Amino acid sequence: MSLSEFTAQLDALLEAGTLAFRQAADGEALEEARVEFLGAKNGRLKAAQKGLGTVDRDDKPAAGKRFNEVKQALEAAFDEAKSQGGAAADPRAIDTTLPGIRPATGGLHPITQTIEALKDIMGRLGFTVADGPEVEDERHNFEALNIPLEHPARDPKDNFYLSHDGVVSQLLLRSQTSTVQIRVMDSTPPPVRIISLGRVYRPDEVDETHYPMFHQMEGLMIDTHVTMADLKTVLRMFATSYLGEDVHIRFRPSFFPFTEPSVEADFYWNGSWMEFGGAGMVDPNVLRAVGYDPAEVSGFAFGLGVERLCMRRHNITDIRNLYRGDVRFLAQFA
């Protein structure tokens, strides 16, 4: 058992025990509550003490300290209720002028907070939000994005293909949010200016900056006379709006099958450059695949890593902290 799980159990026990002592209508009810929570043999506090043995060795001192604190708090709550003769539950004995006990409340996960902030910034830049399915077919995930059958990005070892009865299908968990731009262009004539934020999946080896599931923000703008200068302007305006005026951004030449020319966008963080997304001008083959005429319209697309933006803003150094579910860590963002 982790330390956070053990302390959460203790906190719940303290809350339940304190409430039971306060609501005891008379001395008999108070004694029943004492046996239930503080009983030496079968009390709930005694049962919780056994959980100390399952806590990691390094966390035992902290776990033992919290256990003693909860024990003392329960005993104090019992003594207070006893001094009142077990009548705390009688409405006539309650001082309604005293402040109440504020209930514990949660908060939005930092990833969710980041997504909402990105939607707000891009909305002010004129982009609307579009959604798409996480389970995709090969046309939307590869073919319409100018990724041919022989391209290494389609290797089953680099994707999460779905199977049924042991047979691998042509469906897979999407590896990029670029699938949404295809779905939007399939059904929407130019001009188009959209973003899509959601989960994507790649069998990456887990480390401080990589995880097999992460979030991307896909951006797409299609219109007449759209240029690389428009793309760089949008990304710079976005970066300074989200990361601050002091952020340093650079663009490096790169290659993506669905953009030409292509660039990688980096920001400067903790003394080094970190990639936060790829971008480029939409390849004419992609425009043709959705029925657009490259002679009439042009556009740009970009895909940014939401986790990396979140980490940069909150000075988080390990992406794994975002998915461990440690309440102590997540409470910092509530």
C-alpha positions as CSV (number, residue, x, y, z in Angstrom):
1,M,0.0,0.0,0.0
2,S,1.3,3.5,-0.8
3,L,1.6,6.2,1.8
4,S,-1.1,8.3,0.1
5,E,-3.5,5.4,0.2
6,F,-2.8,4.7,3.8
7,T,-3.2,8.3,4.9
8,A,-6.4,8.6,2.8
9,Q,-7.8,5.7,4.8
10,L,-6.8,7.3,8.1
11,D,-8.4,10.6,7.1
12,A,-11.6,8.9,6.2
13,L,-11.6,7.1,9.5
14,L,-11.0,10.3,11.4
15,E,-13.8,12.0,9.7
16,A,-16.3,9.1,10.3
17,G,-15.3,8.7,13.9
18,T,-15.5,12.3,14.8
19,L,-18.9,12.5,13.2
20,A,-20.1,9.4,15.0
21,F,-19.0,10.8,18.4
22,R,-20.7,14.2,17.8
23,Q,-23.9,12.6,16.7
24,A,-24.2,10.2,19.6
25,A,-27.6,10.9,21.1
26,D,-26.8,9.6,24.6
27,G,-24.2,7.9,26.6
28,E,-25.1,4.4,25.3
29,A,-24.8,5.5,21.7
30,L,-21.5,7.2,22.5
31,E,-20.1,4.0,24.0
32,E,-21.1,2.0,20.9
33,A,-19.3,4.5,18.8
34,R,-16.2,4.3,21.0
35,V,-16.1,0.5,20.7
36,E,-16.6,0.7,16.9
37,F,-13.7,3.1,16.4
38,L,-11.4,2.8,19.4
39,G,-12.1,-0.7,20.5
40,A,-8.9,-2.5,21.6
41,K,-9.7,-5.8,19.8
42,N,-12.1,-5.1,16.9
43,G,-12.1,-1.3,16.6
44,R,-11.7,0.3,13.2
45,L,-8.6,2.1,14.3
46,K,-7.0,-1.2,15.4
47,A,-7.8,-2.6,12.0
48,A,-6.3,0.4,10.3
49,Q,-3.1,-0.1,12.3
50,K,-2.5,-3.4,10.6
51,G,-2.1,-1.5,7.3
52,L,1.1,-0.1,8.6
53,G,2.7,-3.4,7.8
54,T,1.9,-3.0,4.1
55,V,3.4,0.5,3.7
56,D,6.8,0.8,2.0
57,R,9.6,0.7,4.4
58,D,10.8,4.2,3.5
59,D,7.3,5.6,4.2
60,K,6.7,3.8,7.5
61,P,8.0,6.7,9.7
62,A,5.6,9.2,8.0
63,A,2.8,6.6,8.1
64,G,3.3,5.9,11.8
65,K,3.3,9.6,12.6
66,R,0.0,10.1,10.8
67,F,-1.5,7.1,12.5
68,N,-0.6,8.5,16.0
69,E,-2.1,11.9,15.0
70,V,-5.4,10.3,13.9
71,K,-5.5,8.2,17.1
72,Q,-5.0,11.2,19.3
73,A,-7.6,13.2,17.3
74,L,-10.2,10.4,17.7
75,E,-9.5,10.1,21.4
76,A,-9.9,13.9,21.8
77,A,-13.2,13.9,19.8
78,F,-14.5,11.1,22.1
79,D,-13.4,12.9,25.3
80,E,-15.2,16.1,24.1
81,A,-18.4,14.2,23.3
82,K,-18.2,12.4,26.6
83,S,-17.8,15.7,28.5
84,Q,-21.1,16.8,26.9
85,G,-22.8,13.7,28.0
86,G,-23.2,12.3,24.5
87,A,-25.8,14.9,23.7
88,A,-24.0,16.6,20.8
89,A,-26.5,15.2,18.3
90,D,-29.4,16.9,20.1
91,P,-30.3,20.0,18.0
92,R,-30.9,21.9,21.3
93,A,-27.3,21.3,22.3
94,I,-25.7,22.5,19.0
95,D,-24.4,26.0,18.8
96,T,-25.5,27.0,15.3
97,T,-23.4,30.2,15.5
98,L,-20.2,28.3,15.3
99,P,-18.5,27.9,11.9
100,G,-19.1,24.6,10.1
101,I,-16.5,22.1,9.0
102,R,-15.4,22.8,5.4
103,P,-15.7,19.6,3.4
104,A,-12.7,18.4,1.4
105,T,-12.9,19.4,-2.2
106,G,-11.0,18.3,-5.3
107,G,-9.8,20.2,-8.3
108,L,-9.2,19.9,-12.0
109,H,-6.2,17.8,-13.0
110,P,-3.3,19.9,-14.3
111,I,-3.7,18.4,-17.8
112,T,-7.4,19.4,-17.8
113,Q,-6.4,22.9,-16.6
114,T,-3.9,23.1,-19.4
115,I,-6.4,22.0,-22.1
116,E,-8.9,24.6,-21.0
117,A,-6.2,27.3,-21.0
118,L,-5.1,26.3,-24.6
119,K,-8.7,26.4,-25.8
120,D,-9.1,29.9,-24.4
121,I,-5.8,31.2,-26.0
122,M,-6.5,29.6,-29.4
123,G,-10.1,30.8,-29.3
124,R,-8.9,34.3,-29.0
125,L,-6.8,33.7,-32.1
126,G,-9.9,32.7,-34.0
127,F,-9.7,28.9,-33.8
128,T,-12.7,26.8,-32.9
129,V,-12.6,23.4,-31.2
130,A,-13.2,20.1,-33.2
131,D,-13.3,16.6,-31.8
132,G,-12.7,13.1,-33.3
133,P,-12.7,9.5,-32.2
134,E,-9.7,7.9,-30.4
135,V,-10.2,4.6,-32.3
136,E,-9.3,5.3,-35.9
137,D,-9.1,3.6,-39.3
138,E,-6.0,3.6,-41.4
139,R,-7.3,6.1,-43.9
140,H,-7.7,8.9,-41.3
141,N,-4.6,8.0,-39.4
142,F,-2.3,7.3,-42.3
143,E,-3.5,7.3,-45.9
144,A,-5.2,10.7,-46.1
145,L,-2.2,12.2,-44.2
146,N,0.2,11.1,-47.1
147,I,1.7,8.2,-45.1
148,P,1.9,5.3,-47.6
149,L,1.7,1.7,-46.7
150,E,5.5,1.2,-46.7
151,H,6.2,4.1,-44.4
152,P,7.8,3.1,-41.1
153,A,5.3,5.1,-39.1
154,R,2.7,2.3,-40.0
155,D,4.8,-0.5,-38.4
156,P,2.5,-2.4,-36.0
157,K,5.3,-2.3,-33.5
158,D,5.0,1.5,-33.4
159,N,1.2,1.6,-33.1
160,F,-1.6,0.2,-31.0
161,Y,-3.6,-1.9,-33.5
162,L,-6.8,-3.5,-32.2
163,S,-7.5,-7.2,-32.6
164,H,-10.5,-9.5,-32.3
165,D,-10.2,-13.2,-31.6
166,G,-6.5,-12.9,-32.2
167,V,-6.9,-11.3,-35.6
168,V,-5.4,-7.8,-36.0
169,S,-7.8,-5.4,-37.5
170,Q,-7.3,-2.2,-39.5
171,L,-8.4,-0.2,-36.5
172,L,-6.0,1.4,-34.1
173,L,-5.7,3.8,-31.3
174,R,-4.9,7.1,-33.0
175,S,-1.2,8.0,-32.9
176,Q,-1.9,11.7,-33.6
177,T,-4.7,14.3,-33.5
178,S,-4.0,15.0,-37.2
179,T,-6.8,12.5,-37.8
180,V,-9.3,15.2,-36.8
181,Q,-8.1,17.6,-39.4
182,I,-8.9,15.0,-42.1
183,R,-12.4,14.5,-40.7
184,V,-13.1,18.2,-40.6
185,M,-11.8,18.8,-44.1
186,D,-13.8,15.8,-45.4
187,S,-17.0,17.6,-44.4
188,T,-16.1,21.3,-44.4
189,P,-15.3,23.6,-47.3
190,P,-12.5,26.2,-46.9
191,P,-11.8,28.4,-45.0
192,V,-11.1,26.2,-42.0
193,R,-9.5,27.3,-38.7
194,I,-9.8,24.6,-36.0
195,I,-7.9,23.0,-33.1
196,S,-8.4,19.6,-31.6
197,L,-7.2,18.5,-28.2
198,G,-7.2,14.9,-27.0
199,R,-5.4,11.7,-26.2
200,V,-3.1,9.9,-28.6
201,Y,-1.3,6.6,-28.2
202,R,2.2,5.4,-29.1
203,P,4.2,2.5,-27.6
204,D,7.0,4.8,-26.4
205,E,9.4,3.7,-23.7
206,V,8.5,5.4,-20.5
207,D,10.9,8.0,-19.2
208,E,10.9,11.5,-17.8
209,T,9.5,13.1,-21.0
210,H,7.8,10.1,-22.8
211,Y,4.6,8.1,-22.0
212,P,2.6,5.7,-24.1
213,M,-0.5,7.8,-23.7
214,F,-0.3,11.6,-23.9
215,H,-2.3,14.6,-25.2
216,Q,-1.8,16.7,-28.3
217,M,-3.3,20.0,-29.5
218,E,-3.7,19.8,-33.3
219,G,-4.2,23.1,-35.2
220,L,-5.2,23.6,-38.8
221,M,-5.8,26.7,-40.9
222,I,-6.8,26.5,-44.5
223,D,-7.6,29.6,-46.6
224,T,-6.3,31.5,-49.6
225,H,-2.7,32.8,-49.4
226,V,-1.8,31.1,-46.1
227,T,2.0,31.1,-45.6
228,M,4.7,29.9,-43.3
229,A,4.9,33.4,-41.9
230,D,1.3,32.9,-40.7
231,L,2.2,29.7,-39.0
232,K,5.2,31.1,-37.2
233,T,3.2,34.1,-36.1
234,V,0.4,32.0,-34.6
235,L,2.9,29.7,-32.8
236,R,4.8,32.7,-31.3
237,M,1.7,34.4,-30.2
238,F,0.5,31.2,-28.6
239,A,3.8,30.5,-26.9
240,T,4.1,34.0,-25.3
241,S,0.4,33.9,-24.3
242,Y,0.8,30.6,-22.5
243,L,4.4,30.5,-21.4
244,G,5.1,34.2,-20.9
245,E,6.9,37.0,-22.8
246,D,10.3,35.7,-21.7
247,V,10.0,32.3,-23.4
248,H,12.5,31.7,-26.3
249,I,11.1,29.9,-29.3
250,R,13.0,28.5,-32.3
251,F,12.0,26.6,-35.4
252,R,14.2,23.8,-36.9
253,P,13.7,22.3,-40.4
254,S,12.2,18.8,-40.2
255,F,10.1,16.3,-42.2
256,F,6.5,15.1,-41.7
257,P,4.7,13.2,-44.5
258,F,1.6,15.5,-44.2
259,T,3.4,18.9,-44.3
260,E,5.9,20.4,-46.7
261,P,7.9,22.3,-45.7
262,S,8.0,21.1,-42.1
263,V,9.5,22.5,-38.9
264,E,10.0,21.5,-35.3
265,A,9.2,24.1,-32.7
266,D,11.3,24.2,-29.5
267,F,11.3,26.3,-26.3
268,Y,14.2,27.0,-24.0
269,W,13.7,25.5,-20.5
270,N,16.1,24.8,-17.6
271,G,19.2,25.6,-19.6
272,S,18.3,23.4,-22.6
273,W,16.0,23.4,-25.7
274,M,12.9,21.1,-25.5
275,E,10.7,20.1,-28.4
276,F,7.0,20.9,-27.9
277,G,5.6,20.2,-31.3
278,G,5.9,19.8,-35.1
279,A,4.3,21.9,-37.7
280,G,4.4,22.9,-41.4
281,M,2.5,23.8,-44.5
282,V,-0.2,21.2,-45.4
283,D,1.1,19.0,-48.2
284,P,-0.8,19.3,-51.5
285,N,-1.4,15.6,-51.4
286,V,-3.3,15.9,-48.2
287,L,-5.4,18.7,-49.7
288,R,-6.2,16.6,-52.7
289,A,-7.1,13.6,-50.4
290,V,-10.0,15.6,-48.9
291,G,-11.1,17.2,-52.2
292,Y,-9.4,20.6,-51.8
293,D,-7.6,22.2,-54.8
294,P,-4.0,23.1,-53.9
295,A,-4.0,25.7,-56.6
296,E,-6.8,27.6,-54.8
297,V,-6.1,27.1,-51.1
298,S,-3.1,26.5,-48.8
299,G,-2.8,26.0,-45.1
300,F,-0.7,25.1,-42.2
301,A,-1.0,22.5,-39.4
302,F,0.7,22.0,-36.1
303,G,0.7,19.4,-33.3
304,L,1.8,20.4,-29.8
305,G,2.4,18.2,-26.8
306,V,0.0,19.2,-24.0
307,E,2.0,17.5,-21.3
308,R,5.2,19.3,-22.2
309,L,3.4,22.7,-22.1
310,C,1.9,21.8,-18.7
311,M,5.3,20.7,-17.4
312,R,7.0,23.9,-18.7
313,R,4.4,26.1,-17.0
314,H,4.3,24.3,-13.7
315,N,8.0,23.4,-13.6
316,I,7.3,19.7,-13.6
317,T,10.4,17.7,-14.5
318,D,8.9,14.1,-14.8
319,I,5.8,13.4,-17.0
320,R,5.1,10.3,-14.9
321,N,4.0,12.5,-12.0
322,L,1.0,13.5,-14.1
323,Y,-0.3,9.9,-14.2
324,R,0.6,8.4,-10.8
325,G,-2.5,9.6,-9.1
326,D,-0.6,10.9,-6.1
327,V,-3.1,13.2,-4.3
328,R,-0.2,15.0,-2.6
329,F,1.2,16.0,-6.0
330,L,-2.2,16.8,-7.6
331,A,-3.3,18.9,-4.6
332,Q,-0.7,21.6,-5.6
333,F,-2.9,22.4,-8.6
334,A,-6.3,22.3,-6.9
